[in-house]
Amino acid sequence: MNIKKYLSLAGLLFPMGMMAQTDSLLCDFETAESYAKVGVYDTWEHSPFRDKRLKGNAKVTANPYTEVDDILGFAPNKSAKVLGAQRSRFGSNTFGAMVTLKKPFELKNKVRYVHVKIWTPSDSRVMLIGLGRRTDRPWQPTTTEQFWQTSTAKVQPGKWCDAVFPVSGANGIEIHNLLVVPDLKSTHDLKQDFLFYVDDIIIDDNSTPRFSSVYYGINFDEDQSIKNNDRLLNSVTFKPASQAEATVVPVNQGVTRKLYNKVLDKVLTAKPGEKVQVGFNWKGNAMSGYFYLDTNQNGRFDVAVDGEQVKPGSEVLSYSHFKGKNSAGQSANAGLNMPEFTVPDTLKPGVYRVRYKVDWDCVDPGGNTAADNTIYNNRGAFADMRLVVYTDNQQVTVKRGTRPNGGGLNGDVLKVDGSDFAQEKIPFGKDYKVRLRPAPNFKFSHMIINHGNLASTDSLVFDTPQYMEHMAVARELDADSCYTIPAKYIDGDVELIPFFKSTDGQVQGKDYPINFSEDLAISRTDRRLNRVKFTATKGGTSTLVVPHSGKELVFRNLTGEEVSAVPGDEIATEITYQGGPMHAYLYLDLDQDGHFDYTLNADGTPSPSGELFAYSFFNNKNSQGASVQPSAGLAVPNFTLPKNLRYGNYRARLKVDWANIDPAGQWTEGGKENQIEANGGYVVDFILNVHPETSKLDIRTTNGSIVGKSNKGLPTEVPYGRALNTLLVPAAEGYKPGKLTVRHGHNLDGAQYIHGNRQWSEYTVDDTKVHIVKADSVNGEVRMTVDFEPTAEADYKLVMADEFNTANGSMPDSKYWSRSEVGHGITWKRFVAQTEEGQQQTGYMEDGKLVMLCKPNTLAAEKDDKGQQQAMISGAIESKDKFDFTYGKIEARILTTPHTGNFPAFWMMPTKTVKGWPKDGEIDIWEQIDDKDNSFHTIHSEWANKEAGCHGQANNPKKSSTISCESTQYHTFGLEWEEDKLSWYVDGRKVFSYAKSTDADALAKGQWPFDKHFYIILNQSVGNGSWAKPADTNFTYRTEFDWVRVYQKEGQVNTEIGQATDADANMDVYVRNGKIIVVAPQETLVTVCDVQGRTIYREKVQGNVSIPLTKGVYVLNGRKVMVP
């Protein structure tokens, strides 16, 4: 283990006086009285310096290096005199400068530390050898070697450093001489002599260097490896209050195997003055967490400690434990529960360095060095990254850059509307789209995107990158030749430099050309390509078999075959070829333009924008740049697909040829040398299917649903290559499925063929109730579409349906739905969004679904009943007075997100309120809570409930049922409501029923309030601990409603959609003891709520109506009324 103590400069971390208490100066060379003798020495007994064949050079001389260090800000060694010595190339690797001490010092059993100031041009590790004798052996020479110690870290070349050496030994050993060895490299590595200098040798009890000239240093070598796997930092999180989701930055300490991890390609963002929560994804036993921010941008994290207190202004902004407290001043034990902190509001926009540290009870940004608790021995971690500070409404500049060679006339980058682009002001942290336009006979190759603090005169400030470079390539353009610059690259000013390449030489009008006729036959029989096996990291193994029947052709079109791969896969190729040596070349048309681009880099490796991915031999190299001989054969190196490669079917080509990279094959009319057919070569085209590990499953139905085998749910995604078992379930008896259409592949709404490459396929099945989508059809997205058709036997007719198929971001259809009102003190209504902005955030259309959210609230206008900003806002809609019905069948297809506190529902409430809840009834068609894989189906009534005035007959009959139901899947939940029975369905299977009693007493006590109009409610709520657990206020809860449908038999009634009115302009209200009298000349909706927001009365009134109420304050149609 190598320890290199980092000190905040000017004694900020620990007062220098504390260290000086145990300092002991051994020599400083300022006067001859401080040392006895100086010289050179070599421990090698055959050294020419030992037998006097050579004489070394060492003397006390003027200090040649007294300048101020740029990083430290002061001169680390102002001494007038120092010891200078010549490191001879003829000495061994333990040759150095010998100092005979004026007064020897004694070794002790405990470890102490010798500090030596040294200047050397070498970055090798330094060694200190102690020579002396035992006090009980006076005859022993004082040049007897007593200890050898290497410095705890390498010294930096070309500057004064404080080398630290831990020394100890048995009592009674005196050290008379110290040999400072400046270079431990083997002597054969040393080509010439060099000078080095030594000064100020002390011994103390502290491993801390007296200074360290390094930016953001740590107390250990930066390349220090970790031991074991029981404690690892997997990732860190950064969650500003203004951002809905936390940024997760992988550290992957288990992969890097490093104590210190620089993740400077990653960026965090925050605004001055906002609150931030940081976190650690840590594997292992309890440790403590620390977060640092270099607020003054001076190249270090300044931390000041006064006793056991961190001084104000220190740059450790959050910590979970230090001397029994956390950074919020609260008592704390070990653990990584980091207090929230505030980004200083004085920070200017820019790029800052931050550090995450896992350590034990230590705020030193360089890590704990206490002998019994070093960060290394405790297996802690460092992770440094960048923070970009920005302001509200900050605009950044995006501009067209200039190519270094003055190019760029072969095309241009434009605004997305096609207009000229020079320089634009765009919002910070938002996607930005541009269009690429090549000149005639050119095509887009790639674009360099420089982003960040482009105004900086140096790309590195205190070793922290100020801007980064990203290359966008042709395959990332959309069908309109547009490229969307991701928001993560809009982290400062942006410069775009496009590159285009000539299409001259491409065969125009012909896709994937070859240089010969497709009926060209191989002219020899001793060479055959039999099969090609591809093994992809995640895509698995795919084998192409080359048929041999009839004429043996050079060109083989196997585009009916697919090779499976996932973006980022490493692909190994194994070619089975019979005959003499040939070479192999693999091409992928990633920009799908009908041609294979085979440009190479200057070093002979494939170009990042090219489409020649792997080859075994060309110009004496393979595709990895390794030197190979022509006998290399068909051993194609592994290659890796781009991680950002779009999903799709790509044309691929394997060419067996001789020392030639032309994808069209080595052949010319009348040619005589190395013609492809004469060499037994092949050109084989096939499809590379680039797909995710799981793909979207899209179910589209009317008057029924498609569910999983045995009436189970269906997932939102299906694994590649795994058969899918489904069951077609009609909405009601008398409906039968029509033609089932299954479309599968990629971009199912796009073109079926791109340059002849099939992107998706489709088949149909007639009159089936069960269908298995075979494994080879699960080769990308899968869409199943079926319409269930009513027959003459169908009693139920569709009376209401909302398929939620309007545009993404649109609001629920006001024809059917109103937003529910907030109800303070009512669990499901307490967070319901009240403002238009809040409602837009919590209930909207997305990909043919109604999305309902309950999310952390960032809107000041969303307030609770005390006028404080709500912790969360939730979505809820209801059909009251727009669609109400009595009896029928209602279904909805639903997906929720299980999580602690989850509490969504699909339910019904009575339109008219007479007795109040629960006496007027409630039907819960579906509820789910927390992370449980259950669905709940319940009624509430005066008879069944336990509330005051109710009869508590929950089991007479049973009022509720719990069904095992995987909550991460889509399910169809339904209710059949008849005059004497309620029946619940899950995925077409009846799971619960509740019957109307025949007992007159039970009915008189409210057992069956289900004989009047009810309305529908869809909502995403959260628990408060009464049933569902308390909400996780940092989590976004989400439920999707695919559709809602209502069916009724003839004679069953419902309100006409849009019939109700809320007009009350001519309504009179009179208050009397114990009641309110309403007089309405025309039908008017009257709503009365108590001060807790609970609805007491809600009816359409025409004429005179008396509403009995107890004494108190009420709200009638938004007006406060006091009933005496």
N, C-alpha and C positions, 0 to 999 in steps of 0.2 A: 504494500500500500504506500502511495506517495502523497504526502500532505504538503500543501503549499498555502500557507495562511494568508488570507486576504484581509487587509485592514482598510476600512474607510479612512481616507486621508486626514491628516491633521489630528489624529487620535480620536476620531469621532466614535468609533465603536466601543472601545474600552480605553479609558484614560491612560495615557502613557505612563503617568506616575505609578500606576499599579504594577506595571511591568518593571519599572526601574528599581523597585524595592529589593529585587533579588538579583539585579545585574552585577556582574563582576567583570571588570575590564582585564583582559589578559595581555593585550598590547595594542598600540595605535600608531606607532612609527613616527609620531610627531617629534619625539626626542630620542636620543640614543639610550636614555634611561628606561624606556618602555619595553625594550627587548634586549636579549643577551647577544644574539647572533642571527644572521640570515644567510641563506644560501640555497642550493638545489640539492635534491636527494632522489634516489631511485631505489625502490625496494627490491628490484631484480638484482640478484647477486652477481650476475655476469654483465651488468650494465657497464658501459665504458666510463660512466661517471663514478662508478664504485671503485674501479681499479686505476683511476686517474688518467685514463687515456684521453678523456675529454674533460674540459672544465666548464661548468655551467655558468650562466650569467644571472645574477640576482643582486639587487641593491635597493636601498631606500632612495626614492627619487621624488621629484615634484609631481604632484597629481595632475595628469594631463586631461582629466575629464571632470571638470567642476561645473559644467553647464546645467541649466535647469532642465529637468525631464518634462517633455511635452505632456505626458499623461499625469504625472504626479503634480505638476505645477510648482515644484521646488527642486533644488539641487539635492539629490540623495547623498552626495558625498562632497562636502566642502573642505575636507582636510587638505592641508598644504602639502603633506608628504604621505606617500604610500609605498608599499613594497612592490617593485616591478620585477618580473622574471621572464626569461625566455624559455618557452616550452619547446624542447628539442625533439625533432623527428627521430633522433637516434636513441631516445630514451624509451622505456617501456610505457605501458598505459598507466603505470603508477608513478611516473616521473612528475615532480612538482617542486613548489617552493617550500623550503624548510624554515620554520621560525623556531629558534631556541628561546624559550620563555625566560624572562628575568626571574620569575617566581613560578615554580611548578604548581599544578593544581591536582587535587586528589579525586579519583573516581569514586562514585558512591553506588550503592545498590539501586537507588531510585534513578529514574531517567532524568537527565538534565539536557539542555540544548546549547550547543556551541553555535554562535552566529558569526559568519565571516562575510564581510563585504568583498565582492569579487567583480572584476570587469574582465570579460573574455570575449573573443570573437566567435567562440564555439558555443553551440547550443547543447553540447553533451552534458550528461550528468556529472556533477563535481563530487570528489571524494575527499574525506578528511581522515588521515591516518595519525593516530596518537602513538608517540614513542616515549618510553620512560622505563621505570623499573619499580619492582615491588620494594617497599620499605624494609621488609624482612630479608631482602637479598641485596645487601649493599654492593656486592661484587658485580651485580648485573649491569650491563652497559645501559646508559640512558637513551640509547637508540634501539632498544628492544621494542618490537611492535606490540602494542597493548590493545588497540582497537582499530578496526576499519569500518567506516560509516559513509554511505553515499548520502548525498543531499536529499532532503525529503521531496524535492522537485527539481526539474531541470532549471537551469538559469537561462535567462534571455540573453542572446548575443548582443554585443555592442552597447551595453548599458550597465550601470552599477546595479547589482542585485544583492539581496541578503540571503546567502545560502545557509540553511539550517540543518544541523546534524544532531540527532539524538545520541547521547553517549551515556554509558553506565558500565559498571564493572565491580569486581570484588573490592571490598574495603582494603586499603593499604597499597593501592597502586597510584604512583605519582606520574603525571604526564609532564615531561620536560620539553618535548618538541612536538610541534604540530606540522604535518606535511599536507599542504593544500595541493591536491591533484586536479588540474583544470579540465582534463579530457580523459574520459574512461574508454574512448574508442581504441580498438586494436591499433598497434603501431603501423600496420601495413596500410591503414586508411589515411595516415598523416603524410602529406606530400611535401609540406614545408613547415618551418618553424613559425611560431607566433608569440607575440607578447601578451602577457596577462598581468593583472594588478590585484593586490590584496590589501585590505585595510580593516581597522576597527574590529578586532576579534574579542567577543565577549562570551560569557557563559551565564545562563539563567535557567529558570524553571518554565519558560514559556516557549511553545512551539511556533509562536507568531513571528513571522518575519517583521523586521523593523519598518519595512516599506515593501510595496509590490507595484511595479510599473506595468499594469495590465488593465484593460477596460473590462468592467463587470467581472472582476476576477472571482475565483472560488479558491478555497483553501486546499484544493487538491488538483492534481493534474487533470486537465480537461479530458484527456483520453482514458481516465481511470475506469477500468472495467468493474462490473459488479459481480458479487458472488451469490450463488444460490438463486432460487426462483420463488421463494416463499414470500417475498415482499417486492412488489413491482408497481410502478406508476403507469397505468394504462392510458389515461387521458386526463385532461383538465377541462373545466367548464368556465364560461364567462357570461354572465347574464345581467346586462344593464336593464334598468327599469323601463326604458323606452323600447326595448326589443321583446317581441312576443316569445321567442324561443332562445334558449341558451346556445351560445356557440361552443361546440365541442371540438377540442384540438387533440388529435391522437399524439401520444408521446411514445407509446410502444416500447417501453423500457425492456420488456421481455425479449424484444427483437434486437434493439440496439446494444443491449448488454452494457450500457454506459451509465455511470453515476450522473454525469452532466450531459444534458441533451439540449442542443440548440435547435429550435424549431422556428427559425427566423423567416422561413417561407410562408408561415402562417400569420394571419393578422386578426387582431381583435379590434372592435370599434366601440367608442363610447363618446358621450358629450360631457363637457365641463359641467360640474355641479350635479350630475345625476348619480343615483345610488346604483351600486353594482354588487352582485352576489357571485363569488367565485367558489369553485368546488374541485374536488379531486376524485377521480375514479381509481381507487387504491386497493391493491390486493395485499392483504397481510395484517399483522397485528397493529395495535393502536400506535399511531405516531401523531405528530402535530403538523399543522399546515401554516405556511407563511406566503404572503403575496407582497411583492415589491414593485414600485414604479419609480423610475428615475425622473422625477418631476422637474428637476432643474437641468436635465440633459447635459450632465457633466461627465458621463462615462462611468458612473459608479452609483451604487445604491447607498446613500448616506443614512446611517442609523446611529443614533446617539442613545446611550443608556446611562441612567443615573441610579446606581444601586440596582434595584429590581424593577425600575420603571423605565419604559421607553419614552424618551423625550418628545414633546410636541414638535412637529415639523420633520420627523424622521420619515424615511421613504419605505418603511414597512407599513402598508396601509391596512392590512388585515392579517391577524394571526389567531389560531385557535387556542394556543397555550404558551404562556411564558411566565414562569415564577408564580403559577397558580391562577393566572388571570388570562382572559382573552383580550383582544384589541378593543372591545367595547367596555372593558373595565369590570367584566363580570367574572365571578369565580368559575374556573374551568379545569377540567381534568383532561387527560390525553384524549385525542380524537381529532378529526378533520372537519368539525363543524365550524365553518368560517363565518364570523360576523359580517354583516353587510357593511360596506364602506361607501364613502362619497368621493367621486373623482374631484380633485381640487378645482374650484370654479375659476381659478386664475390660469389654468393651462390654456395655451394657445393651440389652435389647430396644428397638427403635425404628427410626426412619427416618434414614438417613445419606446424605450426598452422596458419590458416587465419580466419578472421572474416568479415562478411557482417553486416552492421548496417544501419537501417533506423531510422533517428533521425531528430532533427531540429537545424541547425546552431551550431553544436557542434562536435569537433573532438576528444573529450574525448572517448577513446574506451570503457569506462564503461557506457556511456550514459549520456545524459543531466540531471542535477539535479536542474537546476534553478527552483525556486518555480512556475513560470508562464509557464514553458516550459519543464517539465520533460518528458523524453522519455516514461514513463508509461502513463502520462496523455494525451500525444499526440498519444498514441497507436502505438508506433514504434516497432522495432524488432531487435533482435540479431540472427545471425546464424553462428556458428563456425563449421569448417570442416578442412580437411587435404589437404595440397598441397604436391605432390611428385615432386621434382625437379630432372630432369634427363638431360643428355647431348646427343648430336648427336652421333649416332652409339654406344650408351651405351649398353653393354652386361650384362645380369644378369645370375645368376647361377640357374639352376633347378636341383634338386638332389632327390634321393630316400631317404626318411627318415626311421627312425626305430621306430617300435611300442614300447610304454612304457613297455609292458610286454615281450619284446624280440621276439614277434611273427613275422609274415610276411612270414613264410615258406609255407603257403598254397596257394601261388600264387605270382605274381610279376607284377610290372609295367615295360613296355618295351618301346623302341622307336617304332614309328608307323610302321616301317618296320619289327618289330618283333625281332630285335637284342637287346642285353643286354643293360640295362640303368643303369648308376651309377650317372654321373654328366655331364651336358651339358651347354655350353654357348649359350644363345639364345638372340634375340633382345628384347629390352625393348618395352613393349606395343604392342606386336604382339601375335595373337593366337598361341597356341602350342598344338600339338596333341600327345597323348601317347596311347599305347595299354595295356589293362589289360588282364593277362593270369592266370586263376585259375589253381590250381593243380587238378589232378583227384579227383573226388568226392567232389569238392568244387565249389562254384560259387562266383562271385564278390558281395560284400555287399555294401561297400562305400569306399571313399578315402578322407582323410583329406588333404586339401591344405592350407599350411601356406604360406603367401606371404607378402612381404614388406621388411622392414629393419631387416632381420633376424639376422644380426650381432649385433644388439643392445643387450646390457646385460639386459635391462629391457623392457618389453612389453609396458610400459607407460613411456614416458619422458615428464615431465611437463604436466601430465594428457593427453598427446596426444598419441594415439596408434601408435606404430611403425610398427606393423605387424598385420595382421588379419587372421582369420581362416575361411575356407569355406569347407562344406561337399558336395562332389559329390556322388550321389547314382546311383544304377544300372540302373534305368530307363533313365539316361542321356547318357548312352553309345549308340553308333550307331550300325548298323547291323554287323559291323566288330569288335565289342568289343573295340572300340576306344572312347576316351573321349577328346574333344577339350577344353583345358583350355582357358577361354575367356581372351582377351587382357587386360581387366580391372583387372585381377588377376596377370598379369605379370607387376606389379608395383614395382618391386624390386626382390630380390632373392625369389625362390620358393622351397618349400619342399613338397614332395608327400609321403603320408603314406597310402598305400592301405590295406584294410581289406577284407577277404574272409570268407565265412561261409560254413559249411558242408552241403552236399546234402544227407547225410545218412538219411534214413527214408523216403525219397521221393520215391514214386512208379515209378520205371523206366519204360520208354516206354509208359506211359499212361498219357495223359494230364488231369489236373484237376481231380485227382482221388477222389473217394468216398469209404468209408469203407464197403459198402454193394452193393448188386445187384441193378441195375437201376430199376428193377421191384418190389423192396421191397415196400409193401403196409402198410399204417398206420393201426394199429390194433384197433383203436377206432374211434367212430363217433361223439364224443362231442367236438372235436377240429378241427378247420378249419382255414387255412390261406386264406384270400379272396383277399386282394390287398395290394400293397405297393406303397405309394406316396413319391416321392422325389422332394424336392423344392430346387433348386440351385440358388445362388445369381444372376447370369447372365444367366445361362442355362435354367431357368424357371422351370415349373412343369411337371413331367413325372410320369405316373401311370402304374404299372404292375398289370394286373388282372390275378389271378391264376385260371385256369379253373377247374371245378369239374364235370367231366363226366366220367363214367366208373369207373375203379379202382382208388382209392385215393392213389397215389404214393407219397413216401417221396421226391424223386428227380424229379425236374421239369426243363426241358431245355427250357428256354425262350430266347435263344440267338438270336431269330429273332426279339426281342424287344430291343429298344435302350432307354437309359436314357440320357438326355442331360445335359452337364456340360461344363464349361469354366475353364481353369487353374486358380487356386486361388479361385475358388468358395467355399463358405461355403454351405454345403448340409445338409438339415434337412430331416429326415426320419419319416414317419408316417405309422405304420403297423396296418392293420385291421385284427385282429385275434380273432376267436371265441373259447372260452373255458377257461381253467384254466391258471395259470401263467406259462410262459416260458421265455426264454432269447433269445436275438437276437444278431447276429454277422455279420458284413459286411466286405468283403474281396475284394481287387482290385489287379489284377495281373499287376502291373505297369512296371515290367521289362519284361513282356510278354515271360516268359519261360515255361508256362504251369503248374505252381505250385503257390500256395498261401503260402507265407512265413508269419508265425504268431508268430515271436519272439517278446518278450516284453522287455521293460526296467526293471531295477532293482526295480523301484517303481510301476511296474504293468501297466504302460501306454504303448501304442503302440510304437515300435521302429521306428525311422525315416527311417530306411532301410527296415522295415517290411511292410507287405501288409494286416495286420489286422487293419482296419482303425477305426472301432467303435464297441463297444459292450455294452450291458446293464448290464451284471453281470459276473464277474469272480474273484474268491478269494476275495469276499466282496468289490470289487471295480468296477467302470465302466471305460470306456476308457479315461475319463478325469482325472482319479485318485481319484475321489470322493468316499467316503465310502458309500456303498449301502447295502441293505438287499436282501436276495434271492427273496423277493416279488417285487423287482424292475420291473419285467415283461419285456416287449419289448420296453421300453422307451430308444431308442438308442440316445446317445448324438450327437449333430451336429458334423460334422468333416469338415476339409478344405483340398482341393486338393492342391498339391504343385503348386506354381506359375510357375515353370519352366517345368511343365509336358508337354511332347511332345503330339502333336495332334495325335489322333488315336482312334481306337475302342478297348477297354480293356475288358477282361473277368472279370465280377464281380459276387460275390456270396453272397446271403443272406441266413444265416442259422438260423433256429429256433430250439433251442436245450436247454439242461439244464446244466448250469454251466460248459461249455466245449468249449475250443477255437479251437479245431482241425477242420479245414475247411472240412475235409472228413466226419464229423459226428460222434456222439458218438454211436458206434456200434461195437460189437465183436461177432464172431461166438459162439453161445451158451450162450451169456451174459444174465444176468437176471436183472441188475439194470440200470435204466435210459437209456435203449435202445431208440434210436431216434424214431423208429416207434411206440413203446409202449407209449411214451410221447406225441405223436401227433406232432412230429417235421417235419421240411421241409428243404430241400436244394434246393435253386432256383438259377439257373445260368442265367445271362442276360448280355447284352452289355452296358458298359458305354461309350458313345460317347463323347470324350473330343475334343472340337473344339473351334476355335476362334469365336468371335461374328460375324465376317464377314469372308468369305473364298474366295479364288482366283477363278475367273471365267476365264477359258482358252478357247478361240475360235480358232478353226483350220479349215481353208477352202481352197479350190482352186476354181478359176474362179467364185468367188462370195463372199458374206459375210453374217454373221449373225448379225442382228441389233435388237434394241429394238422395242417394240410394237409401231405401228403408225410411223414407220421409224424414231425412235429416237436412241440415242447412247446406249451403254451398259457400265455398270460400270466395274471396274477392280475386284471388290469383290462383293459378294452377301450376304445379311444377312441370318443367319441360319434359316431354317424353313419357308422361305418366297418364294412363287411361283415366277417363272421367265418367263415372257412373251417375246417371240422372234419371229422374222420375218426373213425368209430366202430369201435373195435378190441375184439374179444372176448378173454377171458382165454385161451382155448384153442380148438382146432378142435372143431366140434360145438356151439358156442354161437352164437346169432343174436340181434341186437338186437330188442327188442320195440318198443313205441310210444315214440317220442322226444317229450318235452314241452319246449317252449321258453316260458318265462315272462320277460317283459321289462317294465321300467318302474321304479317306485319302491316301496319298502317292500313287497317281494314276499310277505311273510308277513302283511301287514296287509290292511285292507279294500280291495276292488277299486275301490269308488267312495266318494268323499267329497263329499257334497252334489251328486251327479250328475257329478262330475269323475272320469274313469277314471284310476286311478293305475298300473295295470299291465294288460297284455294277455297272452294265452296262446294258443298253437296247438300242434297235434300233427302228427307225421309218422310214417307206418307203414313198417316194414320198409325202412330205409335204411342204407347203409354210409357215405355221404358226405352232409353237410348244410352248406349255407351259410346262416347267419343274415343276412338282408338288412339293408342299412344302416338302413332306416327302423325296423327292430326293435331296433337297438342304440341305443335312446333312453333309456338309464338302465342299471340293473343287468340282467344277463342270467343266467338260470338254465337249464341244460340237464340234463334228467333222463331216464335210460334204464336199463331192466333187461335184461340179456342173459340169454336163457333157454336152458337145455341142451336139445338135441335128442337123439334116439335114438343119434346118432353121437358123442355126447360121451363120451370115455373118462375125462377128468378130472372129479372131483367135488370140490366145496368141502369141505375138512375143518377149516379154521380161518380166521376173519376177524375183525379188529378194525377197526371203522369210526371209532373215536375220536369217537363222537357223544354222549358223556355231557356233563353240564353244564359250562359254562365254569368253569375253576378247579379242576375235579376232577382226581384223580390217575389214572395209568394203571391199568387193570383188573388187580387182583391174580390173577384167574383165569388170565391169560396171562403177566403180566410181573412180574419182580422188579427192584429197583434194582441196578445194577451196583455193585461195591465199588471203592473207591479203590485205585489201584495206584501207589504212589510209585515214580518212576523209569521207569514205563511211559508212553510218550507219550500215548496216548489215554485212559489212566485216571488220570493224575496229578492232575487237577483234579476228578474225579468227586465230587459232593456227598455228604457223609457224614451230615449231620444232616437231620432231617425238614424243618426250615425251608429248608435249602439245596436239598433235593430238590424241595420245593414251588415254589421259585423257578426251578428249571432244567428242570422237566418237568411240563407241565400241559395240560389241554384248553382250546382256544379256538376257537370257531366251527366245531366239527366237525373239528378238527385236533389232533394231538398236537404241541405246541410244545416243542422241546428247545433250551435255551440254553447258551452258555458266556459268563459275564458277570463283570465286576469283582466281587470278593468284599468284602462289608461285614460278614460274620459272623465274630466272633472265635472261635467254636467250630469253624470250618472251618480245620484246621491241616495243615501239611505234615509230612514225616517228621522234621523238626527241631523240631517244636512251635511253629513260627511260623505266623502267619495266612496262609492261602493267598492268592495274588494273584488267582486266579480260581476260580470253581466252574462245573462243567459237568454236563449231564444225560446219563444213559445208562440204558437198560433192556434186559433180556434175558429170553428165554423158557426158559432152562435149567431142566430138571426140571419145567416146566409145559407146554411144548409143544416136543418134539424130534421130528424125523422123518428118514426116509431115503427119498430119491427123491421127485420130484413137481415141481410148478411153484409158484413163489413170486413175488409182485408187490407193489410198493408205489408209491404216488403221492407224490412228494416235491418240495419247494421249499426251496432254501437261500438264504443271503445272501452272495454273493461278497465277500470282503475279505481283505486280507493276513493270513495265518495261519489261514484257515478250513480245517477238516479234519473234516467230518461223514462218517458212513458208515451203510450198510445192509448187514449182513454176517452171516456164520455161522461158528460154531466147533463143534468136536466135543464131544459131551457127555462122553465118556469120554476121559481123558488117560492115555496109556500111555508114549509116548516124549517127550512135551512138544512145545512149539511150536518150529519149524514142522512137525516131523515128523508130528504127528497131523493136520495139514491146517488150512486156513482158506480160506473162499470169500468174497471181497469182491464182493458183487452191485453195489454202487455206492459210489464215493468221489468227493469233489471237493476240490480244494485251492486256497487263496488266492483270487484274483479271476479264476481261469481259467474260460473257457467250455468246459470239458471234463468228461467223466465217465470214471472209471477203473474197469476190471473185471479182477479179478486172482484167481489162486489162490496159495497158499503150501503148500509141501510139502518133504519131505526131498530129493526128486529135483530140484526146481526152484530152491530157495533156495541162497544162498551162505554161510549161517551155518555155524559149526563143526559138523562131522559131516554136512553136507549135500553135495550133488553139483553144484550150480551149473548145472543144465541148464534155464536159464530160457527157452531158445529151442528145446527139444527135447521136446515142442512148445512153442510160444510161450505163456508163462504169463500174459500181461497184454495188455490193449488199451486205447487211449485214443480216445475218441469225441468229436467236436465236438458241443457240446451247450450251448445258451444257459442259463446257470446262473440267470438271474433268472426263468425260467419253470418252471411245473409240468411234470414228466415222470413217466412211468410206467416204472419200472425192474423188470425181471423176470429170473428164472433158471429154466431148465428143467433139472432134475437127473435124468439117466437113469443106468442101470447102467454105461454105457460112455462117457458124454459129458455135459459141462456146456455149456449154451448161454445166452448173455446176450441180453436184449432191451431196447431203449429205444424207448418209444412204439409198441410193437407190431412193431418192426423188429428182426430178428436182427442183432446187431452183432459177435458173437465166440463162438467155441467152443473147448473144450479137451477132447480125446479121451483115453480110457484107452488106454494102450499095449498092444500085443500081445507086447511083448518081455518075456520072463520076468525078465531081469536088471534092467530098469527097474522092473518091478513089485516085485521083491525089494528094490530100493533106495528104495521109497516114492513111486513116481510116482503112484499112485492111492490115496490114503487116504480117498477119498470113497465109502465103502461102509458107513457106519455112521451112527448118529444125530448130527445137528447141531442146534444151536439158533440162534435169531435174536437179533441185537443191533441196536438203534437208538441212535445216539448223536450228540451234537454235541461234537466235540473241537476242539483247536487245535494248531497245529504248534509244533515247537521248533527248527526249522532243519534237521532231518535230511531231511525231504522237504517238507512244507509249511513256509513261512517262520515265524519266531518270532511268537508271538501278539502282537497289539496289546492290551495289558492294560487299556486304557481303553475298548475297544469291546465291544458286546454282540453275540455271534454267535448266529444264529437259523436253525434248520431246522424245517420243518413236514412232518409225515407225515400225509397225508390218510387213508390206510388201508393195512392189510397183509392179504394174502389168500394162503392156501396151498391148492393143489389136488393130489390124488393119484389115481392109477389104482388099480383093484382089485388088492389084493395088496401094495401099497406100505404101509409101516407107519409109525405115529407113536405117541408116548406119549399116554395119555389125559390130558386137561387136569385138573390138580389131583391127579394120582396120586402124585407124589413126596412124600417126607416128610424132614424134617430132624431127626427125633427121634434123639438119641444118649444118652439117659439111662442105658441099660443096656450101653453099648458099653465094652469094655476095650481099653486100648492098652498094648503092650509095646515097649520100645526095645531093639534089639539092634545089634551092629556092622553098619553099612551097611544097616540096614533098620528099618522099624516094622511090628509085627504088630498087626492090628486084629481083635478078636473081637466080632461083633455078632449077638445072637440074633434080631433082626428087621431088616428092610431099613432101612439108615441111610445118609444121604448123608455121605460123607467127603471133605473138602477139605483138601489139604495145599499150603501156599504157602511160598516161601522168604522171606527177610527183606526182599527188594525188592518183595514183593507179587505175584510171578509165581506163577501156579497150576501146581504140579508134578503134582498128582494130584487128580482129582475124579470119584468113582464112587459108585454105590449099592452098599453092601456088606451081605451077609448070610452069616454063618458066619465062618470064619477066612480072612483075606487078609494076605499079606506084601507090603509096599510097599518095593522096593529104593530106597535113597537114599545119596548120598555124605555124607561127614562134614560136619556143620554144624548150624545152628539152623533149625528149621522151625516153622510154625504149623499145627496140626491142629485144625480146627473151633474156632478161636479160642484154643486152648491152645498155649503155647510148648513145643516138644519139642527136645531136643538129641540128635542121632544121633552116636555115637562112631565 
